C-alpha cells in the first residue's frame, strides 16, 4: 500500500485530488475501505465548498484531512467519515489561529459550526452530540493508533498528538512547547541586563525633548519597563503611541550605554518596517535639545528597521535562518513593531535568536486580529492582568495608577489606553475611536445607539459623509418564496462601489497620475530607482492608492475581494477606455500573496503597476517601496503571486493605515465574522470608517468573539502565579 501522508504537505488543488483519486481507482492497491472513504470524500466535497468559502480557506485543507483520515485501517464507514470530520476540525482550528483543539467544548463547538454551514448533512449520525461521542470513543480506543498518539509516547511520528485533553498537530505542539520553554527562561531572568544605576539623571532630558513632551505617565512607565526587564510587551489600541515611544526608548537605552549599532528594529512586513522608520526619523528630527549633527550621526549609526525574516537572515532556498540559538543576533536590544501579526513559528525563531542578555521589546495591539497563521501569540504573551507594582514606578513624578496584577511576572506587560492619533478634540477621530472601543467590548447597544461609540446610520448613499464612523444599512431583499434572506442587494452594492470609487479612490485623478511612464529602468532584474522624477511620480501614485481601501471578510462571495476588485477594475477600464480583457492597468495597487525571498518582497507587501520603458519597449512593471525609493520587477515574473488590492481582506490590512476605509459585510453571518475582525477594520482608518451591511449581520459579528486555543497563555500565567518569578525577583 502506498504511503500517502506527508507530515507538512498538502494537496493544493481540486484537479490534483481528482488525479490522485484516479490513480488509486485504476491501481490494484486500493482497499475496499479506501474506496469507501474516497466515495464519501467525493460526496462531501460539494458540501465542503461551502466550508471553504465560510472559513476563507484553501480547499487543500479538506484534501489533507481526507489524506490523513484514510490511514487508519479496520474502520466502519461511519467511523471513517467521523475521523475525516475530526481531522478537518483540527485543520480549521489551525486556520483560525489555534495551536490545539480542546476535545470537549472546542471540538463540539466546531462541529456545531460545521452543521450550521450545512457541511455535515451527509453524515448518518443522528446528532452532533452523537458524532462527538463517537470521536471521543475512537480516541480512547486503539483504532486510531496510526494517526493519534498521547503526548510522551515513545512511538513513531503521528500526525495528531493528545496532550492535556487537547488535540494537536505534531508540528504545533513542537513549536508551542519550544516557545513556552524559551519564554519561561527569559521571564525567569527578571533582572535587567542593561545597567540602570544612575538612570534618574537621564530621565528629565528624555521626557523634556520636544519629540516626547506629550508622553503620558503610562508611556513613560513603558519606557522604563523596557530597560528594566529582558522582555517587555507594550500593547494598546490605535494611536496610543506605541511606535512614538520608540524614540524615547532609543534615547534612554543609548544614554545607559547601548550603542546605536547594538539596536535592531523590525516589523513583520516591509510596509510596517517603513512606517516604523518614518516615525523614528520624524520624531528624532524634532528633538531640538540635540544638535542637528548629532541627530544625523545617530540615525546614520542606527540600523534601519527591516522585516523579522530579513533580520534573522532567512534563506528561502535553504529553508534556514542564519541567526538562531547557536548564532544569535548581535543586538543587545531588539524592538519589534506590529507584533500581533507574528505567528508562533516566527516568534519562536525570534526569541531563540536573541543573545541571553538581550532585551526584547514587542509593540502591538492585542485586541486586533492575530496573525494569519497559527497562534494568537502576542495576545497569549500579554498578561491580561498586568502589574505596575514595580521598583521603577517610583522613578516617575506622576506614576500610572498602581495595580498589583496576577503576580510579579505580569510586570512584563504595559497597556497604553490614551489615544493620540484619534484625539477627543477631533470629532472624526473621536467617532472612530469610540466606535472601535464599542466593537472591542462587544457593546451592540452602545454601537447602535446615539451617544459616543455609536455608528452614524446612513440609509441612503446621498447621506454618506465619509467622516467619522458611519453605517450604511442595507435593508436587504427577500426571495419571493421567503426561503432565503439576502442581506446585501447586488444593485445597492454596485451603486456604493461606484460612489466609493469616484469619491474616495478619485478615479479621475488616479487615472491622470497613472498615465506617467517610468523612463529609467536598467536591464538588471532587481533595480532600485535612482531618478528623482520617477521616484516622485511613483510616490504620488502610491499615496493616492493608500488614501482609501475597501475591506472584506473573505476572498469569495459577491462581497469578497475577488468580486470587489473586479468591479473597481471594470470602473477603471471604463475611465481609461481599456479593453475588457486587460487584467492589469497602470496605477492599479497590488499585493504579494506569497513570500519571495530571492526578491525580498513578502506576503502582504503592497506595490503599484505602472508603465515603464524596459529593454527598449514600454511594458507593465510592478514597483514596491524600498527605503526612500522603489524597486522594479517585471509584471509577468510576479503575476502568479500578485492580486489586485483596491479591496483587501481585513487580515491582509493589518499593519496598514488609510485615511478612510469601507468594511463590506458578507450577505450572511459567517464563522470568520467576529468583533476582532470589525475592530481591526475600523482601526485601519484615521478619519473615516463606514460599515456596509445589514443590521442582522453586523450584530452577529459584534456579539461573536474569536475563539483561539493554545497552552501558551496559561503556561505563562501559571509561571507568574506560581511564585517562582517573585522568588527570582527577590533574589535579584
C-alpha positions in Angstrom: 0.0 0.0 0.0 1.4 3.4 -0.9 2.3 5.8 1.9 0.3 8.9 1.1 0.7 11.0 4.2 3.3 13.8 4.1 3.6 15.4 7.5 3.9 19.0 6.4 2.5 18.7 3.0 -0.9 19.4 1.5 -2.8 18.8 -1.8 -3.1 22.2 -3.3 -5.9 21.9 -5.9 -9.0 20.0 -6.7 -7.5 18.8 -10.0 -4.6 17.2 -8.1 -7.1 15.5 -5.9 -9.0 14.2 -8.9 -5.8 12.9 -10.5 -4.9 11.3 -7.1 -8.3 9.7 -7.0 -7.9 8.3 -10.5 -4.5 6.9 -9.7 -5.9 4.8 -6.9 -9.0 3.9 -8.7 -7.0 2.4 -11.5 -4.5 0.6 -9.3 -4.9 -2.6 -7.5 -3.6 -1.3 -4.2 -6.8 0.5 -3.1 -8.6 -1.5 -0.4 -12.4 -1.6 0.0 -12.0 0.8 2.9 -10.1 3.3 0.8 -12.6 3.1 -2.0 -15.4 3.8 0.5 -13.6 6.7 2.0 -12.9 8.1 -1.5 -16.5 7.8 -2.4 -17.5 9.6 0.9 -14.9 12.3 0.2 -16.3 12.9 -3.2 -19.8 13.2 -1.8 -18.7 15.5 0.9 -16.7 17.7 -1.5 -19.6 19.7 -2.7 -20.6 20.5 0.9 -17.1 21.4 1.8 -17.1 24.1 -0.9 -19.4 25.9 1.5 -16.9 25.4 4.2 -14.0 26.6 2.1 -16.0 29.8 1.5 -17.2 30.3 5.0 -13.8 30.0 6.6 -11.9 31.5 3.6 -9.5 28.6 3.4 -7.9 26.7 0.6 -9.7 23.5 -0.4 -6.4 21.8 0.1 -7.3 21.8 3.8 -10.1 19.3 3.0 -7.9 17.1 0.9 -5.2 16.9 3.6 -7.9 15.9 6.1 -9.0 13.2 3.6 -5.4 12.0 3.2 -4.8 11.7 7.0 -8.2 10.1 7.7 -7.5 7.4 5.1 -4.6 5.9 7.1 -6.3 4.0 10.0 -7.4 0.5 8.9 -10.4 -1.5 10.0 -12.8 1.4 10.5 -16.5 1.2 9.7 -17.8 3.6 7.1 -19.4 5.8 9.8 -16.1 5.8 11.7 -14.2 6.8 8.6 -16.4 9.8 8.0 -16.3 10.8 11.7 -12.4 10.7 11.6 -12.5 12.8 8.5 -14.5 15.4 10.3 -12.2 15.2 13.3 -9.1 15.9 11.2 -11.0 18.6 9.3 -11.9 20.3 12.6 -8.3 20.4 13.7 -7.1 21.9 10.4 -9.9 24.6 10.5 -8.8 25.4 14.1 -5.3 25.9 12.9 -6.6 28.2 10.1 -8.5 30.2 12.8 -5.2 30.6 14.7 -5.4 27.9 17.4 -2.5 25.7 18.1 -4.7 23.0 19.6 -8.4 22.0 19.8 -9.9 21.1 23.2 -11.6 17.7 22.8 -14.6 18.7 24.8 -16.0 22.2 24.2 -13.7 23.2 21.4 -14.4 20.2 19.1 -18.1 20.2 19.9 -18.4 23.9 19.2 -16.6 23.5 15.8 -18.8 20.5 14.8 -21.8 22.6 15.6 -20.4 25.4 13.4 -19.9 22.9 10.5 -23.5 21.8 10.9 -24.7 25.4 10.7 -22.8 25.7 7.4 -24.5 22.6 6.1 -21.3 20.6 5.8 -22.3 17.5 7.7 -25.6 16.7 6.1 -24.3 13.5 4.5 -23.2 12.0 7.8 -25.5 9.3 9.1 -25.1 10.3 12.8 -28.3 11.3 14.5 -26.8 14.4 16.1 -23.7 16.4 16.6 -23.5 15.1 20.1 -23.6 11.5 18.8 -20.7 12.3 16.4 -18.8 13.9 19.2 -19.3 10.9 21.5 -18.2 8.6 18.7 -15.0 10.5 18.2 -14.1 10.5 21.9 -14.7 6.8 21.9 -12.5 6.2 18.9 -9.7 8.3 20.5 -9.8 6.2 23.6 -9.5 3.0 21.5 -6.6 1.6 19.6 -8.3 2.1 16.2 -6.6 5.4 15.5 -3.2 4.5 16.7 -1.8 5.1 13.1 -2.6 8.8 13.3 -3.0 9.7 17.0 -0.6 9.3 19.9 -0.6 10.5 23.5 1.9 13.1 24.4 5.1 11.5 25.8 4.6 8.2 23.9 7.8 6.8 22.5 6.1 5.6 19.3 6.9 6.7 15.9 5.7 10.0 14.5 2.0 10.5 14.5 0.2 13.4 12.8 -2.0 14.1 15.8 -1.0 14.3 19.5 -3.3 14.4 22.5 -2.0 16.4 25.5 -4.0 17.7 28.5 -7.2 16.7 26.7 -6.3 18.9 23.7 -5.6 17.5 20.3 -2.6 19.0 18.5 -0.9 18.6 15.1 2.5 17.4 16.0 4.2 20.4 14.5 2.1 22.8 16.5 2.8 21.0 19.8 6.5 21.0 19.0 6.7 24.8 18.3 4.4 25.8 21.1 6.4 23.9 23.7 9.7 25.3 22.4 8.3 28.8 22.6 7.0 28.2 26.2 10.4 26.9 27.2 12.4 29.8 25.8 9.9 32.5 27.1 9.9 30.9 30.5 13.7 31.0 30.6 13.7 34.7 29.6 11.0 35.6 32.1 12.8 33.8 34.9 15.7 36.2 34.4 13.6 39.1 35.6 16.6 41.3 36.1 17.9 44.0 33.7 21.0 43.2 31.7 21.4 46.9 31.0 23.0 48.8 33.8 20.3 51.2 35.3 22.3 52.7 38.1 22.0 56.5 37.9 19.1 56.3 35.5 17.4 59.3 37.3 19.9 61.8 35.9 18.9 60.9 32.3 15.2 60.8 32.6 14.4 64.5 32.7 16.3 65.1 29.5 14.4 62.2 27.8 11.0 63.4 29.0 11.6 67.0 28.0 12.8 66.5 24.5 10.5 68.2 22.0 9.6 64.9 20.3 8.4 63.4 23.6 6.9 66.3 25.6 3.5 64.7 25.3 4.5 61.4 26.8 1.8 60.3 29.3 2.6 58.6 32.6 1.7 55.2 31.1 4.1 55.8 28.1 6.9 56.9 30.4 6.3 53.8 32.5 6.5 51.7 29.4 9.9 53.2 28.5 11.2 52.5 32.0 9.9 48.9 31.9 11.7 48.3 28.6 15.1 49.0 30.2 14.4 47.1 33.4 13.2 43.8 32.0 14.6 41.4 29.4 11.1 41.0 27.9 8.6 43.9 27.6 5.2 43.8 25.8 3.7 47.3 25.1 0.2 46.9 23.9 -2.5 49.4 23.1 -5.2 50.4 20.6 -4.8 52.7 17.6 -2.9 55.9 18.2 -2.0 55.2 21.8 1.7 56.0 21.0 3.2 52.6 20.8 5.6 53.5 18.0 6.0 57.1 19.1 7.7 56.0 22.4 10.3 54.0 20.4 12.4 57.2 20.1 12.2 57.7 23.9 13.3 54.1 24.4 16.2 54.6 22.0 17.4 57.7 23.7 17.3 56.2 27.2 19.0 53.0 26.0 21.8 54.9 24.4 22.3 57.1 27.4 22.6 54.0 29.5 25.5 52.7 27.4 23.9 50.9 24.5 25.4 51.8 21.2 23.1 52.6 18.2 24.7 49.7 16.3 23.6 47.3 19.1 19.9 48.0 18.5 17.8 46.1 16.0 14.4 47.4 14.7 12.0 45.1 12.9 8.4 44.5 11.9 6.5 41.6 10.3 6.1 43.3 6.9 8.1 45.7 4.8 5.3 48.3 5.0 5.2 48.2 8.8 9.0 48.4 8.8 8.9 51.5 6.6 6.3 53.1 8.8 8.5 52.5 11.8 11.4 54.1 10.1 9.3 57.2 9.1 8.1 57.6 12.7 11.5 57.4 14.2 13.1 59.8 11.7 10.3 62.3 12.0 10.4 62.4 15.8 14.1 62.3 16.1 14.5 65.2 13.7 12.2 67.2 16.1 14.5 66.6 19.1 15.6 70.2 19.4 17.6 69.5 22.5 20.0 67.5 20.4 22.3 69.2 17.8 21.5 68.6 14.2 24.8 66.9 13.5 24.3 64.6 16.5 20.8 63.7 15.2 22.2 62.9 11.8 25.0 60.8 13.2 22.7 58.8 15.4 20.3 58.0 12.5 23.3 57.1 10.4 24.6 54.6 13.0 21.2 53.2 13.9 20.3 50.1 11.7 17.2 50.7 9.6 14.0 48.8 10.5 13.6 45.6 8.5 11.3 42.6 8.3 11.8 40.0 11.0 12.7 37.4 8.4 15.4 39.7 6.9 16.7 40.5 10.4 17.0 36.8 11.2 18.7 36.1 7.8 16.1 33.7 6.4 17.1 31.9 3.3 14.1 30.7 1.2 16.3 28.4 -0.9 18.0 26.8 2.1 14.9 27.0 4.4 17.3 28.1 7.1 17.7 31.1 9.5 21.2 32.5 9.7 20.6 33.7 13.2 19.4 31.1 15.8 20.5 30.0 19.3 23.9 28.9 18.0 24.5 32.1 16.1 22.4 34.8 17.9 21.8 38.3 16.8 24.5 40.8 17.7 21.9 43.3 19.1 21.6 44.0 22.8 18.1 45.5 22.2 15.5 44.2 19.7 12.4 46.2 19.1 9.6 44.7 17.0 6.5 46.7 16.0 3.1 45.3 14.9 3.9 42.1 16.9 0.3 40.9 16.8 1.0 39.8 13.2 3.8 37.4 14.2 2.8 33.7 14.3 4.0 31.1 16.6 6.7 29.8 14.3 8.3 33.1 13.7 8.1 34.2 17.3 9.8 31.0 18.4 12.6 31.7 15.9 12.9 35.3 17.0 13.1 34.6 20.7 15.6 31.7 20.2 17.8 34.0 18.1 18.3 36.5 20.9 21.5 36.6 22.9 21.0 35.7 26.6 21.4 39.3 27.8 19.3 40.9 25.0 16.2 43.0 25.7 13.2 42.1 23.6 10.5 44.8 23.3 7.3 43.9 21.4 4.8 46.5 20.4 1.3 45.8 19.1 -2.5 45.8 19.6 -3.5 42.6 21.4 -7.2 43.3 20.7 -6.9 43.3 16.9 -6.8 40.2 14.7 -3.9 37.8 15.5 -1.6 36.5 12.8 -3.0 34.9 9.7 -1.0 31.7 10.6 -1.4 29.7 13.8 -1.2 31.3 17.2 -2.5 34.5 18.8 1.0 34.8 20.2 1.0 38.5 21.3 -2.4 38.1 23.0 -1.2 34.9 24.7 2.0 36.5 25.8 0.2 39.6 27.1 -0.6 39.5 30.8 -4.4 40.1 31.0 -3.9 41.5 34.5 -0.6 43.4 34.3 1.0 44.7 37.4 2.5 48.2 37.8 3.8 47.4 41.3 7.4 47.7 40.4 10.5 49.4 41.8 10.9 51.7 38.7 7.4 53.0 39.2 8.9 55.3 41.9 11.1 57.0 39.3 8.1 58.9 37.9 6.8 62.0 39.5 3.3 61.1 38.3 3.2 57.3 38.1 0.4 55.4 36.5 -2.3 54.0 38.7 -0.9 51.3 40.9 -2.1 47.8 40.1 -0.8 44.6 41.6 -1.9 42.3 38.8 -1.6 38.5 38.8 1.8 38.5 40.3 5.3 39.9 39.8 5.6 38.1 36.5 2.8 40.1 34.9 5.1 43.2 35.1 6.3 42.3 31.5 3.1 43.8 30.0 2.3 47.6 29.8 -1.1 48.6 28.4 -1.5 52.0 26.8 -5.0 53.4 26.9 -4.9 57.1 25.8 -5.2 57.6 22.0 -3.1 60.4 20.5 -3.9 59.8 16.8 -7.7 59.9 17.2 -7.9 62.7 19.7 -11.1 63.5 21.6 -10.9 67.1 20.3 -11.1 65.8 16.7 -14.8 64.9 16.0 -13.9 62.5 13.2 -11.2 60.8 15.2 -13.3 60.7 18.3 -16.1 59.0 16.4 -13.8 56.3 15.0 -12.0 55.8 18.3 -15.1 55.4 20.5 -16.9 53.2 17.9 -13.8 50.9 17.7 -13.9 50.6 21.5 -17.6 49.7 21.5 -16.9 47.0 19.0 -13.9 45.7 21.0 -16.2 45.5 24.1 -19.0 43.8 22.2 -21.4 46.5 23.2 -24.0 46.4 20.5 -26.4 48.7 22.3 -23.7 51.5 22.5 -22.7 50.8 18.9 -26.2 51.2 17.5 -27.3 53.9 20.0 -26.9 57.7 19.8 -24.0 58.6 22.0 -20.2 58.1 22.0 -19.3 54.9 20.3 -22.3 54.8 18.0 -22.2 54.3 14.3 -23.9 57.1 12.4 -26.6 55.3 10.5 -27.0 56.2 6.8 -29.9 54.7 4.9 -29.1 56.3 1.6 -25.9 56.8 -0.5 -26.5 60.6 -0.5 -26.4 60.7 3.3 -22.8 59.4 3.5 -20.3 62.0 4.7 -17.1 59.9 4.6 -16.3 61.3 8.1 -16.1 59.5 11.5 -17.7 56.1 11.9 -20.7 55.5 9.7 -23.0 52.6 8.9 -24.7 52.2 5.5 -27.5 49.9 6.4 -28.5 47.6 3.7 -32.1 46.6 4.3 -31.7 43.5 2.2 -34.2 41.7 0.0 -36.2 38.5 0.5 -36.9 36.0 -2.3 -40.4 35.5 -3.3 -40.7 32.1 -1.6 -39.5 33.7 1.6 -37.0 30.8 1.9 -33.8 32.8 1.7 -32.9 36.2 3.0 -30.2 38.1 1.2 -28.6 40.9 3.3 -26.8 42.7 0.5 -28.7 43.6 -2.6 -26.4 43.4 -5.6 -27.7 46.7 -7.0 -27.2 48.5 -3.7 -23.6 47.2 -3.6 -22.9 48.2 -7.2 -24.0 51.7 -6.6 -22.0 52.0 -3.4 -18.8 50.7 -5.1 -19.3 53.3 -7.8 -19.6 56.1 -5.3 -16.6 54.9 -3.3 -14.5 54.6 -6.5 -15.2 58.2 -7.6 -15.5 59.9 -4.2 -12.7 58.1 -2.3 -10.4 56.4 -4.8 -10.9 59.5 -7.0 -10.6 57.5 -10.3 -10.3 60.6 -12.5 -7.3 61.9 -10.5 -6.0 58.4 -10.2 -6.0 57.9 -14.0 -4.1 61.1 -14.6 -1.4 60.1 -12.1 -1.2 56.6 -13.5 -0.6 57.9 -17.0 3.1 58.6 -16.1 5.6 56.4 -17.8 8.7 55.5 -15.8 11.7 56.1 -18.0 14.8 55.0 -16.1 14.7 51.2 -15.7 18.0 49.4 -16.1 18.4 45.9 -17.5 19.0 44.5 -14.1 16.4 42.1 -12.7 16.2 43.9 -9.3 16.6 47.7 -10.0 16.2 50.3 -7.3 15.1 53.6 -9.0 17.5 56.5 -8.7 15.9 59.1 -11.0 14.3 61.8 -8.8 11.5 62.5 -11.2 10.4 58.8 -11.4 10.6 58.4 -7.7 8.4 61.5 -7.0 5.8 60.4 -9.6 5.6 56.9 -8.0 5.2 58.4 -4.6 2.3 60.4 -5.7 0.6 57.4 -7.3 1.3 55.3 -4.2 0.0 58.0 -1.9 -3.2 58.1 -3.9 -3.7 54.4 -3.7 -3.1 54.4 0.0 -5.8 57.0 0.8 -8.8 54.7 0.9 -9.4 51.0 0.9 -12.3 48.5 0.6 -12.0 45.9 3.3 -13.8 42.5 3.2 -14.0 39.3 5.3 -13.1 36.8 2.6 -11.8 36.4 -0.9 -15.1 34.8 -2.1 -18.8 35.7 -2.3 -20.1 38.8 -4.0 -18.8 40.7 -1.0 -15.3 39.3 -1.2 -12.1 40.8 -2.5 -12.2 39.0 -5.9 -15.6 40.3 -6.8 -14.9 43.8 -5.5 -11.6 44.1 -7.2 -13.2 43.0 -10.5 -15.9 45.7 -10.0 -13.4 48.5 -9.4 -11.2 47.3 -12.2 -14.1 47.5 -14.6 -14.8 51.1 -13.5 -11.2 51.9 -14.1 -11.4 50.3 -17.6 -14.3 52.5 -18.4 -12.5 55.6 -17.2 -9.4 54.8 -19.3 -11.1 53.1 -22.3 -9.1 49.9 -21.7 -10.1 46.6 -23.3 -12.3 44.3 -21.2 -9.7 41.6 -21.5 -7.0 43.8 -19.9 -6.4 42.3 -16.4 -3.8 44.8 -15.2 -3.9 48.6 -15.7 -1.4 51.3 -14.9 -1.9 52.7 -11.4 -3.5 49.5 -10.0 -2.5 48.7 -6.4 -1.3 45.1 -6.0 -0.4 42.9 -3.1 2.0 40.0 -2.8 0.3 36.7 -1.9 3.5 34.7 -1.0 7.0 35.3 0.3 9.6 35.8 -2.4 12.9 35.6 -0.5 15.0 36.0 -3.6 13.5 39.4 -4.5 13.0 40.3 -0.8 9.3 41.0 -1.2 6.9 39.3 1.2 3.3 38.2 1.7 1.2 41.3 2.3 3.7 43.8 0.7 1.9 46.3 -1.4 3.0 47.9 -4.7 1.7 49.5 -7.8 1.6 48.6 -11.5 3.0 51.2 -13.8 4.1 51.5 -17.4 7.8 51.7 -17.9 10.4 51.7 -20.6 12.4 48.5 -20.2 14.6 46.7 -22.7 13.8 49.3 -25.3 10.0 48.9 -25.1 7.1 50.0 -23.0 5.7 47.3 -20.7 3.9 47.0 -17.4 6.1 46.6 -14.3 5.4 46.4 -10.6 7.0 48.8 -8.2 7.4 48.2 -4.5 8.7 50.8 -1.9 12.3 50.1 -0.8 13.6 52.6 1.6 13.4 56.1 0.1 13.0 54.7 -3.4 11.2 51.9 -5.3 12.3 48.6 -6.7 11.0 47.4 -10.1 10.1 43.9 -11.3 8.6 42.6 -14.5 4.9 42.0 -14.0 4.9 38.7 -15.8 7.5 37.3 -13.4 5.3 38.0 -10.4 1.8 37.6 -11.9 1.0 34.3 -10.1 2.0 35.9 -6.8 0.0 39.1 -7.1 -3.5 40.2 -6.5 -5.3 43.5 -7.0 -5.8 45.4 -3.8 -8.4 48.1 -4.3 -10.1 45.7 -1.9 -8.3 43.5 0.6 -9.3 41.2 3.4 -9.2 42.6 6.9 -6.4 40.1 7.8 -4.2 41.4 5.0 -4.9 45.0 6.1 -3.1 44.6 9.4 -0.2 46.9 9.8 -1.7 49.4 7.3 -3.2 52.8 7.8 -5.6 54.6 5.5 -7.5 57.9 5.5 -10.8 56.1 5.1 -12.0 52.5 4.8 -15.2 50.8 3.9 -15.9 47.4 5.5 -18.2 45.4 3.3 -20.0 42.8 5.5 -21.0 39.4 4.0 -24.5 38.6 3.0 -24.9 36.1 5.9 -23.1 35.7 9.2 -20.0 33.6 8.8 -17.7 31.9 11.3 -15.0 34.4 10.4 -17.1 37.4 11.3 -16.2 38.4 14.8 -15.7 41.6 16.8 -12.0 41.3 16.3 -12.4 41.5 12.5 -14.7 44.5 12.7 -12.4 46.2 15.3 -9.4 45.7 13.2 -11.1 47.0 10.1 -12.4 50.2 11.8 -9.0 50.9 13.4 -7.2 50.9 10.0 -8.8 54.3 9.4 -7.6 57.7 10.6 -10.5 59.9 9.6 -13.5 57.8 8.4 -14.7 54.3 8.5 -18.0 53.1 7.1 -19.5 49.7 7.7 -21.7 48.4 4.8 -24.3 45.7 5.5 -27.4 44.6 7.3 -28.3 45.0 11.0 -28.6 41.3 11.4 -25.0 40.6 10.1 -23.5 43.5 11.9 -25.0 42.4 15.3 -23.9 38.8 14.7 -20.3 39.9 14.2 -20.1 42.3 17.1 -21.6 39.8 19.5 -19.3 37.0 18.3 -15.8 36.7 19.9 -13.0 34.9 18.2 -12.0 31.6 19.8 -8.4 30.6 19.7 -7.0 27.8 21.8 -3.4 27.4 22.9 -1.4 26.5 26.0 1.0 29.4 25.8 -1.1 32.0 27.7 -2.0 29.5 30.5 1.7 28.4 30.8 3.0 32.0 31.3 0.1 32.9 33.6 0.9 29.8 35.7 4.5 30.8 35.8 3.6 34.2 37.1 1.2 32.9 39.7 3.5 30.1 40.9 5.7 32.4 42.9 8.8 31.3 41.0 9.1 34.7 39.3 8.5 36.6 42.5 11.2 34.5 44.3 13.6 35.1 41.5 13.0 38.8 41.6 13.6 38.9 45.4 16.9 37.1 44.8 18.0 39.7 42.3 
